[in-house]
């Protein structure tokens, strides 16, 4: 069964351009020309990824992303003409996985979609002192209790865990988790680390602070 991608943009030309390239990659395409329609589709259809414009009628992309994150961890790629750093930072804060600015290359966008799916499909379960990470289900749990992590909190934890024992600078973390093309404030790393630690509860010591440098994931012995 091919994966379904919802393209949300009020410009028909943009939707068709993206759809043409993704259809060649074997994806099933759904389309919406406004935010309200997008939320209706997401409530009724099985969608594996959303490509989401920001400036739209009847709920903008920010609203759609926030509403989606209340119920689902479906990957979201923001596709927008808003190229200010503050807009990119806000997108990641509310749960976007990628941020692509217009004008864009449809070939590169299709490659990003493929790469994102490859990351999600790695079949791997790891346990760190009672913290279980299942990358197939994109689920993190302590004991039998699943944790409600945002997409970025999840990716942050995965990156730290995959580099267990290594000292990672804030810049390294920002580059890897928020994309090499994102030049944001390093404080966004600290903000997400704090949120992640809160949700890890008694497993929060797994994420250690390296003063003046960054963080290290230290698995329990």
Secondary structure as UniProt FT lines:
FT   STRAND          4..8
FT   HELIX           12..24
FT   TURN            25..26
FT   STRAND          28..32
FT   HELIX           35..44
FT   STRAND          49..52
FT   HELIX           61..69
FT   TURN            70..71
FT   STRAND          75..80
FT   HELIX           85..93
FT   TURN            94..95
FT   STRAND          98..101
FT   HELIX           106..121
FT   STRAND          125..128
FT   TURN            129..130
FT   STRAND          131..134
FT   TURN            135..138
FT   STRAND          139..142
FT   TURN            143..144
FT   STRAND          145..146
FT   HELIX           151..162
FT   TURN            163..165
FT   STRAND          168..169
FT   HELIX           170..177
FT   TURN            180..181
FT   HELIX           187..200
FT   HELIX           201..206
FT   STRAND          207..210
FT   TURN            211..213
FT   STRAND          214..217
//
